[in-house]
Amino acid sequence: MTLQHQLLRPASRYFFSALQLYRAAFPAEEKVPLIWLLGRSLKAGVDFWAWHDGPAFVGLTFSVASRDLTYLIFLATSPSVRGQGFGSAILDRIAAQHAGRPLVLALEPQDQSAPNHRQRAARLRFYQRNGFSLQPFQVVDLGVAYDTMVRNGRFVPAQFDHLMRGYTGLAYPWYGSKIIAK
């Protein structure tokens, strides 16, 4: 495995592969417009990356970092490479790049009545195998509630709120995440 990453821009080699994966991997209510992701990724501490193994596209990530924590907003691997360790390798690389800071993510709650319950359970197990633990908080983004998980530390609501204010800027009153205790 020769895993590498490249900044995603419309002219980049993996842009259309990443765009196709982004569209397929996330439900409509979880996606933000691609133009938002591209615009935000121009800010310091915001990384929108295509991941590749040699010339083969394997996935994408979108993360936001502050001095206190890193929030992995999107992670998706190409269906053709799932189960081959690329997701775990990507998580390890992001954690290493942001060493000393908690790595936070949000995922769909475990709801037995959800039509994709098996997928949700599989995601939870994947993240737990990769060192993440569930936290006693939920984040509500754009009206959708997510459980929080963290690797290398704990979820601190005030730190998360600070990071999101910096990330969303003037859009915070509209986009801002609401943090609730479970």
C-alpha positions in Angstrom: 0.0 0.0 0.0 1.4 3.4 -1.0 -1.4 5.5 0.3 -1.1 9.2 -0.5 -3.4 12.2 -0.5 -3.9 15.1 -2.8 -5.8 18.4 -2.2 -9.2 18.3 -4.0 -9.7 21.0 -6.5 -11.8 21.0 -9.7 -8.7 20.6 -11.9 -7.1 17.8 -9.7 -6.7 14.3 -11.1 -9.1 12.7 -8.7 -11.8 15.4 -8.6 -14.5 13.6 -10.6 -13.9 10.2 -8.8 -14.2 12.0 -5.5 -17.3 13.9 -6.6 -18.9 10.6 -7.7 -18.0 8.9 -4.4 -19.3 11.9 -2.4 -22.6 11.8 -4.2 -23.0 8.1 -3.7 -21.7 7.6 -0.2 -23.7 10.1 1.8 -27.5 10.6 2.1 -28.8 13.9 0.8 -29.6 15.3 4.3 -26.0 14.8 5.3 -24.4 16.5 2.3 -23.5 20.1 2.0 -23.0 21.7 -1.4 -19.7 20.8 -3.0 -19.0 24.5 -3.6 -19.2 25.0 0.2 -16.6 22.2 0.8 -14.3 23.6 -1.9 -14.6 27.2 -0.6 -14.1 26.2 3.1 -11.1 24.1 2.1 -9.3 27.3 1.2 -9.1 28.1 4.9 -6.2 27.2 7.1 -6.9 24.0 9.0 -9.5 22.6 6.5 -8.4 19.7 4.4 -10.4 18.3 1.5 -8.4 15.4 0.2 -8.6 12.6 -2.4 -6.7 9.5 -1.3 -5.0 7.2 -3.7 -2.8 4.1 -3.8 -0.4 4.7 -6.7 -2.7 5.9 -9.5 -5.8 4.3 -8.1 -8.4 6.5 -6.3 -9.3 4.9 -3.0 -11.3 7.6 -1.1 -11.9 11.1 0.2 -11.9 12.9 3.5 -13.0 16.4 4.6 -11.7 17.5 8.0 -11.4 20.7 10.1 -8.7 21.2 12.7 -8.1 23.7 15.4 -5.3 23.8 18.0 -7.6 21.7 20.3 -9.1 19.0 18.1 -9.7 17.7 14.6 -13.2 17.0 13.3 -13.4 14.4 10.5 -16.6 15.5 8.8 -16.5 13.1 5.8 -14.7 9.8 5.2 -15.6 7.5 2.3 -13.7 4.8 0.6 -14.4 3.6 -2.9 -16.5 0.5 -3.0 -13.8 -1.3 -5.0 -11.3 -1.1 -2.1 -13.6 -1.6 0.9 -12.4 -4.2 3.3 -8.8 -3.9 2.2 -7.6 -1.7 5.1 -7.6 1.7 3.3 -10.2 3.2 5.6 -8.1 2.3 8.6 -4.9 3.5 7.0 -6.6 6.8 6.2 -7.7 7.2 9.8 -4.2 6.4 11.0 -2.6 9.0 8.7 -5.1 11.7 9.7 -4.5 10.9 13.4 -0.7 11.0 12.9 -0.9 14.4 11.1 -2.9 15.8 14.0 -1.1 14.0 16.8 -1.7 15.3 20.3 -5.3 16.3 19.4 -8.5 14.3 19.8 -9.9 13.2 16.4 -13.7 13.6 16.5 -16.3 12.3 14.2 -20.1 12.1 14.1 -22.1 9.1 12.9 -25.7 8.1 12.6 -27.1 6.8 15.9 -27.7 3.1 16.4 -31.5 3.0 15.7 -32.9 -0.5 15.3 -35.8 0.8 13.3 -33.6 2.7 10.7 -33.7 1.1 7.2 -29.9 1.1 7.2 -29.4 -0.2 10.7 -26.9 -2.9 9.6 -24.8 -0.3 7.9 -24.9 1.9 11.0 -23.8 -1.0 13.2 -21.0 -1.9 10.8 -19.7 1.7 10.8 -19.8 1.8 14.6 -17.8 -1.5 14.7 -15.3 -0.1 12.1 -14.6 3.0 14.1 -14.4 1.1 17.4 -11.8 -1.2 15.8 -9.9 1.9 14.8 -9.6 3.3 18.4 -12.7 5.5 18.5 -15.1 5.5 21.5 -18.7 6.7 21.7 -19.1 9.9 23.7 -22.1 11.0 25.8 -23.0 13.8 23.4 -24.8 14.2 20.2 -24.2 16.9 17.5 -27.2 18.2 15.6 -26.1 19.5 12.2 -28.6 20.9 9.7 -31.4 19.2 11.8 -29.8 15.8 11.8 -28.6 14.3 15.1 -25.4 12.3 15.2 -23.6 10.4 17.9 -20.1 11.5 18.6 -17.0 9.4 18.7 -13.4 10.3 19.6 -9.9 8.8 19.2 -7.0 10.1 21.3 -8.9 12.0 23.9 -12.4 13.0 24.7 -15.1 15.2 23.2 -15.2 18.6 24.8 -18.4 20.5 23.7 -16.8 24.0 24.1 -13.8 23.0 22.0 -16.1 21.6 19.3 -18.3 24.7 19.3 -15.2 26.9 18.9 -13.9 24.8 16.0 -17.3 25.0 14.3 -17.6 28.8 14.7 -14.2 29.2 13.1 -15.1 26.7 10.3 -18.5 28.1 9.4 -17.8 31.8 10.0 -20.7 34.1 9.3 -22.9 31.0 8.4 -22.7 29.8 12.1 -26.2 31.0 13.1 -27.6 29.0 10.2 -25.2 26.1 10.0 -24.0 25.9 13.6 -24.0 22.6 15.4 -26.1 22.1 18.4 -24.5 19.9 21.1 -26.7 17.9 23.3 -25.9 15.4 26.1 -27.2 11.9 25.5 
